[in-house]
Amino acid sequence: MRLSATPGAAMVRASTDQLPVADRFSYWADVVAQTFVPLECDAPARRSFSGSIRHRRMARVGITEVSASAQRVTRTRAKIAQAPSNDCIFVVNVDGRCHVGQRSQIELLGAAEGAVVSACETYFFEFPEAFRQIVLKIPRSLMGVAPMANTGPTLRLACGPAHLLRHLALAVLEGSDEISAAEESATERALVELLRSACTRPASDHRDMAAAPSRYEAALDFIGRSFSDPGLTPAAVAAHVGLSPRSLSRLFARNGRTIERSIWSRRLIAARDELADPRLRHRSITDVAFACGFNDAAHFSRSFLNAYGMTPRRFRADH
């Protein structure tokens, strides 16, 4: 990834376009950490990964537009210890979907929807497809009373202010490099006021949830029977249980999970059981991965390592 700052301005740009394919994702992970806070990054298709950002500061508020391939970023305890931060991270989707989670709460964000997390606690963002997103990083002290104090650290933003935030942030990124100190201070105040007004949780949507417990169990059962199909998607699970993908995602969120992670988890459990079975030692690890629904051996190995603390090869040898 190549970083470039516009001379005499606070604008920074980054893109993977001109880098060798093998270097793109690792450099992307470095730039994400430099721009926001240190995070663990992973992507299901590193060989075809692409990403770009443009970033600018307005006084104490960092404004970033991120466009990239599918990925997952996690603020872990180790990363918090490495670089403590008391910032609030606000996100507003422009295109694509995003799961955001902190503590036991998970929200699914669609276009023009937003959320806020606290960088002093663990959180994750998961993008199942290519996306475009506005990210604002702001010191918690600027918000006055902590916006998440009474409602939990993960907070869906009110739609109206989130819509205005997206337009104001894009206007700042596309505006003139020449800006006075007074204009910069005024922009910061406008952003902070919008962020404060956005921190209200909308009423829960109960549509399609009358039979929520049984549909949740039905979805898990369907995943358990269909995980080996590499084409299994959240949309297919939702269609099977008679819900929209959005409603099913919210149902999973109520149980502290996402559909995508539930599918991956079931596949990993099946792969672990097969690798531990001495009767299947003649099968290669790649064959086991593909039989369990994975379609990328390298991504399977990384996911297995993250889940069980050792590579598939080491796990098979130990068992």
Secondary structure, 3 states (H helix, E strand, C coil): CEEEECCCCCCEEEECCCCCHHHHHHHHHHHHHHHCCCCEEECCCHHHCCEEEEEEEECCEEEEEEEECCEEEEECHHHHHHCCCCEEEEEEEEECCEEEEECCEEEEECCCCEEEEECCCCEEEEECCCEEEEEEEEEHHHHCCCCCCCCCCCEECCHHHHHHHHHHHHHHHHCCCCCCHHHHHHHHHHHHHHHHHHCCCCCCCCCCCCCHHHHHHHHHHHHHHHCCCCCCCHHHHHHHHCCCHHHHHHHHHHCCCCHHHHHHHHHHHHHHHHHCCHHHCCCCHHHHHHHCCCCCHHHHHHHHHHHHCCCHHHHHHHC
